[in-house]
Amino acid sequence: MMFYIKTAQYTATHINKTNIQ
């Protein structure tokens, strides 16, 4: 469960970074 949440947060951050650039 913890790993899934960590991965989801990382993916969301990566998507936000891509949208900003």
C-alpha beads as a LAMMPS data file, in Angstrom:
LAMMPS data file: protein, C-alpha beads

21 atoms
20 bonds

1 atom types
1 bond types

-500.0 500.0 xlo xhi
-500.0 500.0 ylo yhi
-500.0 500.0 zlo zhi

Masses

1 110.0

Atoms # bond

1 1 1 0.000 0.000 0.000
2 1 1 2.723 2.447 0.946
3 1 1 4.646 1.677 -2.246
4 1 1 1.555 2.310 -4.380
5 1 1 0.936 5.708 -2.765
6 1 1 4.597 6.654 -3.203
7 1 1 4.488 5.705 -6.883
8 1 1 1.248 7.615 -7.449
9 1 1 2.720 10.756 -5.870
10 1 1 5.873 10.440 -8.004
11 1 1 3.823 10.024 -11.168
12 1 1 1.626 13.026 -10.338
13 1 1 4.713 15.166 -9.706
14 1 1 6.286 14.045 -12.981
15 1 1 3.102 14.869 -14.924
16 1 1 2.890 18.319 -13.305
17 1 1 6.549 18.982 -14.183
18 1 1 5.915 18.022 -17.816
19 1 1 2.835 20.253 -18.055
20 1 1 4.721 23.267 -16.659
21 1 1 7.598 22.954 -19.133

Bonds

1 1 1 2
2 1 2 3
3 1 3 4
4 1 4 5
5 1 5 6
6 1 6 7
7 1 7 8
8 1 8 9
9 1 9 10
10 1 10 11
11 1 11 12
12 1 12 13
13 1 13 14
14 1 14 15
15 1 15 16
16 1 16 17
17 1 17 18
18 1 18 19
19 1 19 20
20 1 20 21
